[in-house]
Amino acid sequence: AELIQPAVQGTLNVLRSCSKVTSVRRVVVTASIASVTFNKKTKGPDVVIDETWFSDPVFCEESQ
């Protein structure tokens, strides 16, 4: 909670500020690579990592 609340509030502040400026047409939200690669899938140089790779919550719990 001590990490999530400030992150959410900060994101909301940015989005509210952007909504007040007519020149802002798009907001891109990015995240850590850890959010999509902490799972049991095999990784390699020919592997394309996309939205199907989001971290497995069960695997994350088991790995704590």
PADO-422016 format. One record per residue (C-alpha): residue in three letters; x, y, z. Coordinates in nm, 3 decimals. Layout:
# PADO-422016
["ALA", [X, Y, Z]],
...
This chain:
# PADO-422016
["ALA", [0.000, 0.000, 0.000]],
["GLU", [0.283, 0.242, 0.076]],
["LEU", [0.414, 0.203, -0.279]],
["ILE", [0.085, 0.171, -0.464]],
["GLN", [-0.096, 0.476, -0.324]],
["PRO", [0.172, 0.730, -0.428]],
["ALA", [0.205, 0.565, -0.769]],
["VAL", [-0.170, 0.580, -0.831]],
["GLN", [-0.193, 0.939, -0.705]],
["GLY", [0.102, 1.044, -0.919]],
["THR", [-0.049, 0.884, -1.228]],
["LEU", [-0.383, 1.053, -1.165]],
["ASN", [-0.208, 1.389, -1.122]],
["VAL", [-0.031, 1.347, -1.457]],
["LEU", [-0.352, 1.244, -1.635]],
["ARG", [-0.549, 1.534, -1.485]],
["SER", [-0.279, 1.778, -1.591]],
["CYS", [-0.272, 1.634, -1.942]],
["SER", [-0.650, 1.664, -1.973]],
["LYS", [-0.621, 2.041, -1.914]],
["VAL", [-0.381, 2.095, -2.205]],
["THR", [-0.526, 2.085, -2.555]],
["SER", [-0.192, 2.004, -2.717]],
["VAL", [-0.165, 1.666, -2.538]],
["ARG", [-0.322, 1.410, -2.770]],
["ARG", [-0.193, 1.088, -2.622]],
["VAL", [-0.048, 0.947, -2.300]],
["VAL", [0.174, 0.640, -2.312]],
["VAL", [0.193, 0.430, -1.996]],
["THR", [0.499, 0.210, -1.960]],
["ALA", [0.605, -0.044, -1.700]],
["SER", [0.901, -0.248, -1.592]],
["ILE", [0.998, -0.548, -1.803]],
["ALA", [0.953, -0.747, -1.481]],
["SER", [0.576, -0.706, -1.515]],
["VAL", [0.575, -0.922, -1.828]],
["THR", [0.861, -1.165, -1.785]],
["PHE", [0.835, -1.307, -1.434]],
["ASN", [0.689, -1.643, -1.533]],
["LYS", [0.796, -1.996, -1.625]],
["LYS", [0.808, -1.937, -2.001]],
["THR", [1.132, -2.014, -2.182]],
["LYS", [1.309, -1.703, -2.305]],
["GLY", [1.559, -1.683, -2.587]],
["PRO", [1.694, -1.454, -2.856]],
["ASP", [1.417, -1.549, -3.102]],
["VAL", [1.129, -1.512, -2.854]],
["VAL", [0.891, -1.219, -2.900]],
["ILE", [0.760, -1.093, -2.565]],
["ASP", [0.414, -0.934, -2.586]],
["GLU", [0.098, -0.893, -2.375]],
["THR", [0.053, -1.271, -2.352]],
["TRP", [0.366, -1.282, -2.135]],
["PHE", [0.232, -1.093, -1.833]],
["SER", [0.370, -1.236, -1.512]],
["ASP", [0.192, -1.537, -1.368]],
["PRO", [0.047, -1.437, -1.026]],
["VAL", [0.068, -1.795, -0.894]],
["PHE", [0.433, -1.823, -0.999]],
["CYS", [0.506, -1.486, -0.835]],
["GLU", [0.348, -1.602, -0.507]],
["GLU", [0.538, -1.931, -0.515]],
["SER", [0.866, -1.749, -0.580]],
["GLN", [0.848, -1.517, -0.280]],
